[in-house]
């Protein structure tokens, strides 16, 4: 074999030595391999590396091309893999430049792999080589041991000994790359995940850029068709599998609580402004009395099915078409709806009734679980024992007692139809709320029972709409029977105005935060009850405190009986507390009538002043301080009664003031303590109106915010300077009536006293006043408008009992503050007022010269009857009816008040 190999390659040059390497080179290579001191030592720089023939090593076929094979390192066992730098390379003759390039690439890749420990030191065929190592073109592979040769072979510097991986490089296509280290964690991850990723990519047909570029046009089309097909298959699978996955998750996650747990989950809480608990609404045992289904008459059950779910006994617990309809309604911005009895039970008692897709999803899953765990009769029984019927009644037994005053077992079909009809919206279809709508709903249920053959035609035609007992005698959902009960009722009424029904409040587990300040609420209740203690039992009181900067009600007292009449919202004549609105209208007149304008305030026939309130000549502020009726009746007539009503409406009075006359200045139109406090708050806030409110935030049982009050900047109803002038006119009242606050705190206020038809007696007494940051109104009267007297038998006026309650509460508020607050600086509109108060003695001596010498508004200073005023009498014309003619009837009556309740009220009271 050596002779044949040497003969075959004789053209390449003469060989010597055992391995076919020229003698000098063979000696040098052998020496280097033995001592390991110089590895891959090539010819000097600039010298071309000779390509020399080599004889095949052990195991090589004589007919194959030669390939590189390193000698084992010194001390290595035979067959042990070695690194590329541990041995010299044996070279074989090449057949052409292409063969040499192939051999170079193969050697470089193999050397790099050996460097990372991924391959043994046996050779790998180069690109295009057969498995036995022979290139396809028949040329043997070649190897060049020098780093200068452009063959891509791995090189190693002699001084590193080939042990530093960072010193190893691979040269391919003229570019030099650093050899990657295999010791990092990223390489380990790649080594572990690489095969799996490649397998997935192969299965999915994911190609890199080079592979995609190699595809033909037909292959690309076929690939796109395959992708479209698989995409459609995946989409179809998602439509089927995703609902199944969601269903499975819901089945595992959503539990089915008991009806008792469900009712406990419906507990609503009402909190003070600081988060402290004001009320916790737990349904009383009397409001939820569980009864077996057997004790509920069949016609009553059928009435409920006719109203809510006529296919209850045949459906699987949910209605797909109803759910789809509800989803479509929500997409269009409407309500959900479309629920079966089972869904209604789940929604109203177990899940919650907010309108959302998640709630529908949860409702569906829980409905299915309920249907699997309970029979239809059990579900209907639980539903009838837990559902809310209004009037604070949970369950049909409590509802029967609340609406008819008898147990459910005694209900007739027509009565069951009424109860079934109110389930969907108790606040709307309670006969006490809207008899007409209640009758329409009852007819719908009765017709449904007839369609299902649950009643006969004869019974339907003869059935009468059943009578119910008054709601006031029914049970309530609140156990608050003290003064807090009025706050709770007011909160519920306000929520109704916000679109949150009584049903949602009673069943939704809502958390309602109010504007009530716990400290000020306690102080207000204490001030009222301590001053009312020992007074006649017939007396009633109502009081409201408002923050003028936001409109938030910080204190609310409607009476001691939380289930009775709320006196903070009762309509009563306000008396002289309406006089500041006359001043407001006068200041907005063009030209304005200022606080310094003088009038004759002497009594006239049919129009009296309170004792000590006469002033033959006084300006507007003086007249307001002493509450002179004559001056303000004249001023209202001059400005125009309708303009006075408009000014009061701007400030915040919302009750009717139809057909006003000049006596509107004396408060002959009814209002409430809440409205009066709101109107005074607008004045205190510089003409900025904020809606009076109790609710600041509402959160449902899932933590979603349903409502949050945003005070904003308010609404500027009239100029700040005008408001400040009204305040200036009211500043003298507090000191005049001995109601000063501690620390010299400025306060504006006004008394109001409504006189009775009984001489020297009064029916209502008010005091309303404010500091820059707090407004308080106090009313004291009776249920039947009887004369009011204190424990000593004295008639009560505004400065007495109401004023003392106001002073006590406001003094506590001032003491709690860090410092006193001042109103903005005063800039008069029109003529400035006098600095002192008028007295009857002082003004009486000045009456004659005042009526003849003073030129300003002299026509208003003369009595209206016999004297012809020197100036044009046009402004005095409206005054005549106020002083001589019979007065008009009073305004709107109290709601629900009988005619006998007004027995103690005069047709037109004189007000002080």
C-alpha positions in Angstrom: 0.0 0.0 0.0 2.8 2.6 0.7 4.4 1.9 -2.7 1.1 2.2 -4.5 0.2 5.4 -2.7 3.7 6.8 -3.4 3.4 5.9 -7.0 -0.1 7.4 -7.3 1.0 10.8 -5.9 4.5 10.8 -7.3 3.7 13.9 -9.4 3.3 15.9 -6.3 6.9 15.4 -5.1 9.2 12.9 -3.5 8.4 11.7 -0.1 10.6 10.3 2.7 9.8 9.0 6.1 7.2 6.6 7.4 4.2 8.9 7.1 5.0 10.4 3.7 6.1 13.8 4.9 9.3 15.4 3.6 12.1 14.6 5.9 12.8 18.0 7.3 9.1 18.8 7.9 8.4 15.3 9.3 11.2 15.6 11.8 10.0 19.0 12.9 6.4 17.9 13.3 7.3 14.7 15.2 9.5 16.7 17.5 6.7 19.2 18.2 4.2 16.5 18.8 6.5 14.7 21.3 7.5 17.6 23.5 4.3 19.7 23.2 6.3 22.9 23.4 5.3 24.2 20.0 1.9 23.3 18.5 0.8 23.9 15.0 4.2 25.4 14.3 4.1 26.3 10.6 6.5 27.8 8.3 7.8 31.3 8.8 5.4 34.2 8.1 5.1 34.8 4.4 6.1 31.3 3.4 3.5 29.3 1.7 2.5 26.2 3.5 3.5 23.1 1.3 0.8 20.6 0.6 2.4 17.2 1.2 1.1 13.7 0.7 0.4 11.5 3.6 -0.2 7.8 4.0 -3.5 6.6 5.4 -3.6 6.0 9.2 -5.0 2.9 10.8 -8.6 2.3 9.8 -8.5 4.4 6.6 -9.5 3.0 3.2 -6.8 3.1 0.6 -9.2 4.5 -2.0 -10.5 7.4 0.2 -9.2 10.9 0.2 -6.9 11.8 3.1 -8.2 13.9 6.0 -6.6 15.5 9.0 -6.1 13.4 12.1 -4.2 14.9 15.1 -1.8 12.9 17.1 -2.7 12.2 20.7 -1.2 14.6 23.2 1.6 13.5 25.4 0.3 11.3 28.1 -3.1 10.7 26.5 -4.4 7.3 26.2 -5.0 5.9 22.8 -8.3 6.8 21.4 -8.8 9.7 23.8 -10.3 12.8 22.1 -8.0 15.7 22.1 -8.3 19.4 21.4 -7.2 20.9 18.1 -4.2 22.5 19.6 -2.8 19.3 21.2 -1.3 17.7 18.1 0.2 18.5 14.8 -1.9 18.1 11.7 -1.2 15.6 9.1 -1.8 16.8 5.6 -2.8 15.0 2.4 -2.5 16.1 -1.1 -5.5 18.0 -2.5 -7.1 17.7 -5.9 -8.1 21.2 -6.8 -8.8 24.4 -4.9 -12.5 23.4 -4.2 -11.4 20.3 -2.4 -9.1 22.4 -0.2 -11.8 24.8 0.6 -14.2 22.0 1.6 -11.5 20.5 3.7 -10.8 23.8 5.4 -14.5 24.4 6.3 -14.8 20.8 7.7 -11.6 21.1 9.7 -12.6 24.5 11.1 -16.1 23.3 12.2 -14.6 20.1 13.6 -11.9 22.0 15.5 -14.5 24.4 16.9 -16.7 21.6 18.1 -13.7 19.8 19.7 -12.8 23.0 21.4 -16.3 23.2 23.1 -16.1 19.5 24.0 -19.0 18.6 21.7 -17.1 16.1 19.4 -14.3 13.6 19.6 -11.1 14.2 17.7 -12.1 12.1 14.8 -12.5 14.0 11.5 -15.9 15.1 10.1 -16.5 15.0 6.4 -16.5 18.4 4.7 -19.4 19.9 2.9 -20.1 17.8 -0.2 -18.1 14.8 1.1 -19.5 11.3 1.1 -19.9 9.3 4.4 -16.6 7.6 3.9 -14.8 10.9 3.6 -14.4 11.2 -0.2 -15.6 14.4 -1.8 -18.3 14.1 -4.4 -15.9 15.3 -7.1 -13.5 12.6 -6.1 -10.9 14.9 -4.6 -9.5 14.2 -1.2 -9.8 16.7 1.6 -6.9 18.8 2.6 -5.7 20.5 5.7 -3.2 23.4 6.1 -1.6 23.7 9.5 -0.7 27.4 9.2 -2.9 30.3 10.5 -2.0 32.4 7.5 -3.5 30.0 5.0 -7.1 31.0 4.0 -8.5 27.6 4.7 -10.5 28.2 7.8 -8.5 25.8 10.0 -8.4 26.6 13.7 -5.2 28.2 14.8 -3.7 28.5 18.3 -0.9 30.7 19.4 2.2 28.9 20.8 2.3 31.0 23.9 -1.2 30.1 25.1 -0.8 26.4 24.4 -4.3 26.4 22.9 -5.9 26.2 26.4 -7.5 29.7 26.3 -10.9 29.5 24.5 -10.9 33.2 24.0 -7.8 33.0 21.9 -9.5 30.6 19.4 -11.0 32.0 16.3 -12.8 30.7 13.2 -12.2 32.2 9.8 -15.0 31.7 7.2 -15.6 33.7 4.1 -13.0 36.2 5.0 -14.7 37.0 8.4 -13.1 36.3 11.8 -15.5 35.1 14.6 -14.7 34.6 18.3 -15.3 31.1 19.4 -18.3 30.9 21.8 -17.8 29.7 25.4 -19.8 26.7 26.4 -19.5 27.3 30.1 -22.2 30.0 30.6 -25.8 29.4 31.9 -27.3 30.7 28.6 -25.4 28.0 26.7 -26.7 25.4 29.0 -30.2 26.5 28.5 -29.7 26.6 24.8 -28.2 23.1 24.9 -31.3 21.8 26.8 -34.0 23.7 25.0 -32.4 23.9 21.6 -33.5 20.5 20.3 -37.1 20.9 21.6 -37.3 24.3 20.0 -36.0 23.0 16.7 -38.5 20.2 16.8 -41.4 22.6 17.4 -40.2 24.9 14.6 -39.9 21.9 12.3 -43.4 20.6 13.2 -44.9 24.1 12.7 -43.1 24.7 9.5 -41.4 27.8 10.8 -38.5 28.8 8.6 -35.8 31.3 9.0 -35.1 34.0 6.4 -32.5 32.0 4.4 -34.8 28.9 4.3 -37.7 31.1 3.1 -35.6 32.7 0.4 -34.6 29.2 -0.9 -38.3 28.2 -1.5 -39.7 28.3 -5.0 -42.9 30.1 -5.9 -44.9 26.9 -5.8 -43.5 26.0 -2.5 -44.5 29.4 -1.1 -48.1 29.0 -2.4 -48.4 25.6 -0.9 -47.0 26.9 2.4 -49.5 29.8 2.5 -52.4 27.4 1.8 -51.3 25.2 4.6 -51.1 28.2 7.0 -54.6 29.3 6.1 -55.9 25.8 6.6 -54.3 25.4 9.9 -55.4 28.9 10.9 -59.1 28.1 10.2 -58.8 24.8 12.1 -57.2 26.7 15.0 -60.0 29.3 15.0 -62.7 26.7 14.9 -61.0 24.8 17.8 -60.8 28.0 19.8 -64.5 28.6 19.4 -65.2 25.2 20.8 -62.4 24.8 23.3 -62.3 28.3 24.8 -65.9 28.2 26.1 -65.2 24.7 27.5 -62.0 26.0 29.2 -63.9 29.0 30.7 -66.7 26.7 31.8 -64.3 24.4 33.5 -62.5 27.2 35.3 -65.8 28.7 36.4 -67.0 25.3 37.6 -63.9 25.0 39.7 -63.8 28.5 41.0 -67.4 29.5 41.7 -69.1 28.0 44.7 -72.7 28.0 45.6 -73.5 29.7 49.0 -76.6 28.9 51.0 -79.5 31.4 50.9 -78.6 32.4 54.5 -75.1 33.3 53.4 -76.5 35.1 50.4 -78.6 37.3 52.5 -75.7 38.1 54.8 -73.7 39.0 51.7 -76.4 41.6 50.9 -75.7 43.7 54.0 -75.3 47.3 53.1 -73.2 49.7 55.2 -73.5 53.4 55.6 -70.5 55.3 56.9 -69.6 58.7 58.2 -67.3 60.9 56.2 -64.3 59.6 58.1 -65.2 55.9 57.3 -66.7 55.2 60.7 -69.8 53.1 60.6 -73.1 55.0 60.8 -75.4 52.1 60.1 -75.2 48.4 59.1 -78.3 47.2 57.4 -79.0 43.6 58.3 -82.4 42.2 57.4 -84.3 41.7 60.7 -85.6 38.2 61.4 -89.1 39.7 61.1 -88.2 40.8 57.6 -87.1 37.4 56.5 -89.2 34.5 57.7 -88.5 31.2 55.9 -91.4 28.9 55.2 -91.5 25.5 53.5 -92.6 25.5 49.9 -95.6 23.4 50.9 -96.9 26.4 53.0 -96.9 28.6 50.0 -100.1 28.3 48.0 -99.7 26.8 44.5 -101.4 29.9 42.9 -98.8 32.1 44.5 -96.0 30.0 43.1 -97.6 30.0 39.7 -98.0 33.8 39.9 -94.3 34.1 40.4 -93.6 31.8 37.5 -96.0 33.8 35.3 -94.1 37.0 36.2 -90.6 35.8 36.1 -90.1 32.4 34.3 -92.9 30.5 32.7 -90.7 27.7 31.5 -89.0 27.2 34.9 -89.8 23.5 35.2 -88.6 22.7 31.7 -85.5 24.8 31.2 -82.0 23.7 32.3 -81.6 26.7 34.6 -80.6 29.3 32.0 -81.9 30.7 28.8 -79.3 31.0 26.0 -81.6 33.3 23.9 -82.2 35.4 27.0 -78.5 35.7 27.7 -77.8 36.6 24.1 -80.6 39.2 24.2 -79.2 40.7 27.4 -75.7 40.8 25.9 -77.0 42.6 22.8 -78.9 45.1 25.0 -75.7 45.8 27.0 -73.8 46.4 23.7 -76.4 48.9 22.8 -76.1 50.6 26.2 -79.3 49.1 27.7 -79.9 46.8 30.6 -79.3 43.1 30.7 -82.4 41.1 31.7 -83.4 37.9 30.1 -82.9 35.7 33.2 -84.7 32.5 34.4 -85.9 32.0 37.9 -82.7 30.1 38.6 -80.7 33.0 37.2 -82.8 35.5 39.1 -82.2 33.6 42.3 -78.5 33.4 41.6 -78.2 37.0 40.5 -80.3 38.6 43.3 -79.2 36.5 46.2 -75.8 34.9 45.3 -73.9 36.8 42.7 -75.0 40.4 42.6 -77.1 42.4 40.2 -74.5 44.7 38.5 -74.7 44.8 34.7 -71.6 43.2 33.3 -70.5 40.4 31.1 -68.5 38.8 34.0 -71.7 38.8 36.1 -73.6 37.0 33.3 -70.7 34.5 33.0 -70.7 33.8 36.7 -74.5 33.7 36.8 -74.5 31.1 34.1 -72.0 28.8 35.8 -73.6 29.1 39.3 -77.0 28.5 37.8 -75.8 25.3 36.3 -74.3 24.2 39.5 -77.4 25.1 41.4 -79.5 23.1 38.9 -77.2 20.1 39.3 -77.3 20.2 43.1 -81.0 21.1 43.8 -84.4 20.0 42.5 -86.7 22.6 40.8 -88.9 22.7 43.9 -85.9 23.3 46.1 -84.7 26.2 43.9 -88.2 27.7 43.8 -88.5 27.4 47.6 -85.1 29.1 48.2 -86.0 31.8 45.7 -89.3 32.6 47.4 -87.6 32.7 50.8 -84.7 35.0 49.8 -86.0 37.3 47.1 -86.6 41.0 48.0 -90.2 42.2 47.6 -89.7 45.8 48.8 -90.9 47.5 52.0 -87.8 45.9 53.6 -89.3 42.4 53.2 -87.1 39.4 52.2 -89.1 36.3 51.2 -92.7 35.8 50.5 -93.8 35.3 54.1 -92.4 38.7 55.2 -93.8 40.3 52.0 -97.3 38.9 52.7 -97.2 40.5 56.2 -95.8 43.8 54.8 -98.4 44.2 52.0 -101.4 42.4 53.4 -100.9 41.9 57.1 -101.4 38.1 56.9 -99.2 35.0 56.4 -98.4 33.7 53.0 -100.5 30.6 53.5 -103.6 32.8 53.4 -102.8 34.6 50.2 -105.3 34.5 47.3 -104.2 34.2 43.6 -104.9 37.9 42.9 -102.8 38.8 46.0 -100.0 36.5 44.9 -100.1 38.2 41.5 -99.5 41.6 43.1 -96.5 40.3 45.1 -95.1 38.5 42.0 -95.4 41.7 40.0 -93.3 43.8 42.4 -90.3 41.4 42.4 -88.6 43.0 39.4 -88.8 46.6 40.7 -90.3 47.0 44.2 -89.7 50.7 44.3 -91.6 51.3 41.0 -94.5 48.8 41.3 -95.4 49.1 44.9 -99.0 50.3 45.0 -98.0 52.9 47.6 -95.5 54.4 45.2 -97.4 54.3 41.9 -100.9 52.7 42.0 -101.4 52.9 38.2 -98.1 51.1 37.3 -98.8 48.6 40.1 -102.2 47.8 38.5 -100.6 47.4 35.1 -98.0 45.0 36.4 -100.7 43.1 38.2 -102.7 42.7 35.1 -99.7 41.4 33.2 -99.1 38.7 35.8 -102.8 37.7 35.9 -102.9 37.5 32.1 -99.8 35.3 32.1 -101.5 33.0 34.6 -104.5 32.7 32.3 -102.3 32.0 29.3 -100.6 29.1 31.2 -104.1 27.8 32.3 -103.2 28.4 35.9 -106.4 30.3 36.5 -109.7 30.2 34.7 -111.3 32.8 32.5 -114.0 33.3 35.0 -111.6 34.0 37.8 -109.6 36.4 35.6 -112.6 38.4 34.7 -113.9 38.6 38.2 -110.6 39.2 40.0 -110.1 42.6 41.6 -106.9 44.5 42.3 -106.2 43.7 45.9 -105.9 46.4 48.6 -102.7 46.7 50.6 -102.0 48.0 54.0 -100.2 51.4 54.3 -96.5 51.2 53.8 -95.9 53.2 57.0 -97.3 50.3 59.0 -95.1 47.7 57.2 -91.7 46.5 58.4 -88.6 48.3 57.3 -85.1 47.1 56.4 -83.5 49.3 59.0 -83.3 48.9 62.7 -82.4 52.5 63.2 -85.2 54.0 65.3 -83.2 56.9 66.7 -82.2 60.2 64.9 -79.9 58.3 62.6 -82.9 56.7 60.9 -83.7 60.0 59.2 -80.2 60.1 57.8 -80.6 56.6 56.4 -83.9 57.5 54.8 -82.5 60.7 53.3 -79.5 58.7 52.0 -81.8 56.1 50.3 -83.9 58.9 48.8 -80.7 60.5 47.4 -79.6 57.2 46.0 -82.9 56.9 44.2 -82.2 60.2 42.5 -78.8 58.9 41.5 -80.4 55.8 39.8 -79.6 53.4 42.6 -82.9 51.8 43.5 -84.0 50.7 47.0 -83.7 47.1 45.7 -80.1 47.6 44.7 -79.4 49.3 48.1 -81.1 46.6 50.0 -79.6 43.6 48.1 -76.4 44.8 46.5 -74.2 44.9 49.6 -73.4 48.5 48.9 -71.0 50.6 50.9 -72.2 54.2 51.1 -70.0 56.9 52.4 -71.8 60.1 53.6 -70.8 63.6 54.2 -71.8 63.5 57.8 -69.0 64.5 60.1 -69.3 62.3 63.2 -68.2 65.0 65.6 -70.5 67.7 64.3 -73.4 65.3 64.1 -72.9 64.4 67.7 -72.7 68.1 68.6 -75.8 69.0 66.7 -77.9 66.2 68.2 -76.6 67.2 71.7 -77.4 70.8 71.1 -81.0 70.1 70.0 -81.8 67.5 72.6 -80.2 69.3 75.5 -82.2 72.5 74.7 -85.4 70.6 74.1 -85.1 68.7 77.3 -87.8 69.7 79.7 -89.8 71.6 77.0 -93.4 70.6 76.1 -93.7 67.2 74.5 -95.7 68.8 71.6 -92.6 70.6 70.3 -90.7 69.2 67.3 -87.3 70.2 66.0 -85.3 69.9 62.8 -81.8 71.1 62.0 -79.3 70.9 59.2 -75.6 71.9 59.0 -73.9 72.4 55.6 -70.3 73.0 54.5 -70.8 76.0 52.1 -67.6 75.1 50.2 -68.9 71.8 49.0 -72.7 71.6 49.7 -72.0 68.5 51.9 -74.4 68.1 54.8 -72.2 67.6 57.8 -75.0 67.4 60.4 -78.6 66.3 60.1 -81.3 66.1 62.7 -84.9 65.2 61.7 -86.2 64.2 65.0 -85.8 61.7 67.8 -88.0 59.0 66.1 -86.0 57.7 63.2 -89.1 56.0 61.7 -91.4 59.1 62.0 -91.7 62.4 60.1 -88.4 63.9 59.1 -88.6 67.5 60.3 -85.4 68.5 58.5 -87.4 68.1 55.3 -90.9 69.2 56.4 -92.4 72.2 54.6 -93.0 75.1 56.8 -93.3 78.9 56.4 -89.8 80.4 57.0 -90.9 83.8 58.4 -88.3 86.6 58.3 -85.5 84.2 57.3 -86.7 85.1 53.8 -85.8 88.7 54.2 -82.1 88.3 53.0 -83.5 87.2 49.6 -85.3 90.6 49.3 -81.9 92.2 50.0 -80.3 90.0 47.3 -83.0 91.0 44.8 -82.6 94.7 45.6 -78.8 94.5 45.2 -79.2 92.9 41.8 -81.7 95.6 40.7 -80.7 98.1 38.0 -79.8 100.5 39.5 -79.1 98.6 42.8 -80.7 99.4 46.1 -77.9 99.4 48.6 -77.9 98.6 52.3 -77.8 102.3 53.2 -81.1 103.2 51.5 -83.5 104.5 54.1 -87.2 103.7 54.6 -90.1 104.6 57.0 -90.7 101.4 59.0 -93.6 102.6 61.0 -96.5 100.1 61.5 -99.4 100.4 59.2 -103.0 99.0 59.3 -102.9 95.3 58.5 -99.1 95.1 58.9 -97.4 94.9 62.2 -93.9 94.8 63.4 -92.7 92.6 66.2 -92.2 94.2 69.6 -89.2 96.4 69.5 -88.9 96.3 65.7 -90.4 99.7 64.8 -88.2 102.3 63.1 -89.8 105.4 61.7 -86.6 105.9 59.7 -83.9 103.2 59.1 -81.8 101.9 56.4 -82.0 98.4 54.9 -79.3 96.9 57.2 -80.9 98.4 60.3 -84.3 97.1 59.2 -82.8 93.6 58.7 -81.1 93.7 62.1 -84.3 94.5 64.0 -86.5 92.5 61.5 -88.8 95.4 60.5 -91.7 94.0 58.5 -92.9 97.3 57.0 -89.6 98.2 55.4 -89.2 94.8 53.8 -92.7 94.6 52.5 -92.2 98.0 50.8 -88.8 96.9 49.5 -90.2 93.7 48.0 -93.0 95.7 46.4 -90.5 98.1 44.8 -88.2 95.4 43.6 -91.0 93.2 42.5 -92.2 90.0 44.3 -91.3 87.8 41.3 -87.7 89.1 41.4 -87.6 88.2 45.1 -88.8 84.7 44.3 -86.2 84.5 41.5 -83.4 85.6 43.9 -84.5 82.9 46.4 -84.5 80.4 43.6 -80.9 81.4 42.6 -79.7 80.9 46.2 -81.2 77.4 46.5 -84.9 77.5 47.4 -86.6 74.8 45.3 -90.1 74.6 46.8 -93.0 76.3 44.9 -93.3 80.1 45.1 -96.2 80.6 42.7 -98.0 83.9 42.4 -95.8 85.8 44.9 -96.8 89.1 46.4 -95.0 91.6 48.6 -95.5 89.5 51.6 -93.1 87.0 50.2 -90.6 89.1 52.1 -92.2 87.8 55.3 -91.8 84.2 54.3 -95.4 83.3 53.3 -94.2 80.5 51.0 -93.1 77.2 52.5 -89.7 75.7 52.5 -87.6 73.2 54.4 -84.6 73.5 56.8 -82.5 71.7 54.1 -83.4 74.2 51.4 -83.0 77.2 53.6 -79.5 76.0 54.8 -78.5 75.4 51.1 -79.7 78.9 50.1 -77.7 80.5 53.0 -74.7 78.4 52.0 -74.8 80.0 48.6 -74.6 83.4 50.2 -71.8 82.3 52.5 -69.8 80.9 49.6 -69.8 84.2 47.7 -72.7 83.4 45.4 -71.4 79.9 44.5 -74.1 77.2 44.7 -73.3 73.6 45.5 -76.0 71.0 45.5 -76.8 70.0 49.1 -76.0 66.3 49.4 -75.5 63.5 51.9 -73.9 60.8 49.6 -70.2 61.3 48.7 -69.3 57.8 47.4 -71.0 54.4 46.6 -69.1 51.2 46.2 -70.6 47.8 45.4 -69.8 44.4 47.0 -67.1 43.8 44.3 -65.3 47.1 45.1 -66.5 48.9 42.0 -67.2 52.6 42.5 -70.8 53.3 41.4 -70.8 56.9 42.3 -68.5 59.6 43.7 -69.4 63.2 44.2 -67.2 65.7 42.5 -67.7 69.1 44.0 -65.8 71.0 41.3 -66.0 74.8 41.4 -69.7 75.0 41.9 -72.1 77.3 40.0 -71.7 81.0 40.3 -75.3 82.1 40.8 -74.7 85.8 41.5 -71.6 88.0 41.9 -69.4 87.6 44.9 -69.7 91.3 45.8 -73.5 91.0 45.9 -73.2 88.0 48.2 -70.8 89.9 50.4 -73.2 92.8 50.7 -76.0 90.4 51.8 -73.7 89.0 54.4 -72.9 92.5 55.6 -76.6 93.2 56.1 -76.9 90.0 58.2 -73.9 90.6 60.4 -75.8 92.7 63.0 -78.5 90.1 63.8 -76.4 87.7 65.9 -75.2 90.4 68.3 -78.6 92.1 68.4 -80.2 88.8 69.6 -77.4 88.0 72.1 -76.2 84.9 70.1 -72.6 85.9 69.8 -70.0 83.1 69.2 -66.8 82.6 71.2 -63.5 84.2 70.3 -65.1 87.1 68.5 -66.0 84.8 65.5 -68.0 86.8 62.9 -71.4 85.3 62.1 -74.3 86.3 59.9 -77.8 85.2 60.6 -81.5 85.8 60.6 -84.4 85.0 62.9 -87.8 83.9 61.6 -91.1 83.8 63.6 -94.4 82.8 62.1 -97.2 84.3 64.2 -100.4 82.4 64.9 -104.0 83.5 64.4 -104.2 83.6 68.2 -103.1 87.0 69.3 -99.5 87.0 70.8 -98.8 83.4 69.8 -96.5 81.9 67.2 -96.7 78.7 65.2 -93.1 78.3 63.9 -89.7 79.7 65.0 -86.5 79.6 63.0 -82.9 80.7 63.3 -80.5 80.4 60.3 -76.9 81.6 60.3 -73.4 81.0 59.2 -69.7 81.5 59.6 -67.4 81.4 56.5 -67.2 77.6 56.7 -70.4 76.4 58.3 -74.1 77.1 57.8 -76.8 75.9 60.2 -80.6 76.1 60.2 -82.8 75.3 63.1 -86.6 75.0 63.1 -89.0 74.4 66.0 -92.7 73.9 65.7 -95.5 71.3 66.1 -97.1 68.6 64.0 -100.4 70.4 63.8 -99.2 74.0 63.6 -100.4 74.7 67.1 -99.0 77.7 69.1 -95.6 77.0 70.5 -94.6 77.9 74.0 -91.6 77.0 76.1 -91.6 75.3 79.5 -92.4 78.7 81.1 -95.4 79.2 78.9 -93.8 82.0 76.9 -94.3 82.1 73.1 -91.3 80.9 71.3 -89.6 83.3 68.8 -86.7 82.7 66.5 -84.1 84.3 68.8 -85.2 82.1 71.7 -85.1 78.3 71.6 -84.0 78.0 67.9 -81.4 80.7 68.4 -80.0 79.0 71.5 -79.7 75.6 69.7 -77.9 77.4 66.9 -75.5 79.2 69.3 -74.7 76.0 71.2 -73.9 74.0 68.1 -71.9 76.8 66.3 -70.0 77.5 69.5 -68.8 73.9 69.6 -67.7 74.2 66.0 -65.8 77.4 66.6 -64.0 76.0 69.6 -63.0 72.9 67.6 -61.4 75.1 64.9 -57.8 76.2 65.3 -58.7 79.9 64.8 -61.5 82.2 63.9 -62.3 83.0 60.3 -63.2 86.3 58.7 -65.5 87.0 55.8 -63.9 88.7 52.7 -63.5 92.5 52.8 -66.7 94.5 52.3 -67.2 96.8 49.4 -70.6 98.4 49.5 -73.0 98.5 46.5 -74.9 101.7 46.4 -75.2 103.7 49.6 -73.3 102.3 52.6 -75.4 101.5 55.8 -75.2 103.2 59.1 -72.9 101.9 61.7 -75.3 101.7 64.6 -78.7 100.1 65.2 -81.9 102.3 65.2 -83.9 102.7 68.4 -87.6 103.6 68.5 -86.9 106.6 70.8 -84.1 108.0 68.6 -86.0 107.5 65.4 -89.3 108.9 66.7 -87.8 112.3 67.4 -86.4 112.4 63.9 -89.5 111.3 62.2 -90.9 114.7 61.2 -87.7 116.2 59.7 -86.8 112.9 58.1 -90.0 112.7 56.1 -89.7 116.2 54.9 -86.1 117.0 54.5 -84.6 113.7 53.3 -84.8 113.6 49.5 -83.8 110.0 49.0 -86.7 107.5 48.3 -89.1 109.8 50.1 -92.0 108.1 48.5 -91.1 104.9 50.4 -90.9 106.7 53.7 -94.5 107.9 53.8 -97.4 105.7 54.9 -99.2 104.2 52.0 -102.8 105.1 52.7 -104.0 108.7 53.1 -100.9 110.8 52.4 -100.1 111.8 48.8 -96.4 111.3 48.4 -94.5 114.3 47.0 -92.7 112.2 44.6 -94.3 110.1 41.8 -96.5 107.4 43.3 -95.7 104.6 40.8 -93.4 102.6 43.1 -96.0 102.9 46.0 -98.8 101.3 44.0 -97.8 97.7 44.8 -97.6 98.5 48.4 -101.3 99.3 48.8 -102.5 95.7 48.6 -99.9 94.8 51.2 -101.0 97.3 53.7 -104.8 97.6 53.2 -106.1 94.8 51.1 -107.0 91.3 52.3 -103.9 89.1 52.0 -103.7 86.1 49.7 -103.9 82.5 51.0 -100.7 80.8 52.1 -98.6 78.6 49.9 -98.4 74.9 49.4 -99.4 72.7 52.3 -97.3 70.1 54.0 -97.4 66.8 52.2 -100.2 64.5 53.6 -101.4 67.2 56.0 -105.1 67.1 56.8 -107.2 70.2 56.9 -107.5 69.9 60.6 -103.7 70.1 60.9 -104.0 73.8 59.9 -106.6 74.6 62.5 -104.1 76.7 64.5 -102.7 78.7 61.5 -104.0 82.1 60.6 -105.0 82.7 57.0 -102.1 85.1 56.6 -99.8 85.1 59.6 -98.0 88.2 60.5 -94.3 87.4 60.6 -91.5 88.8 62.7 
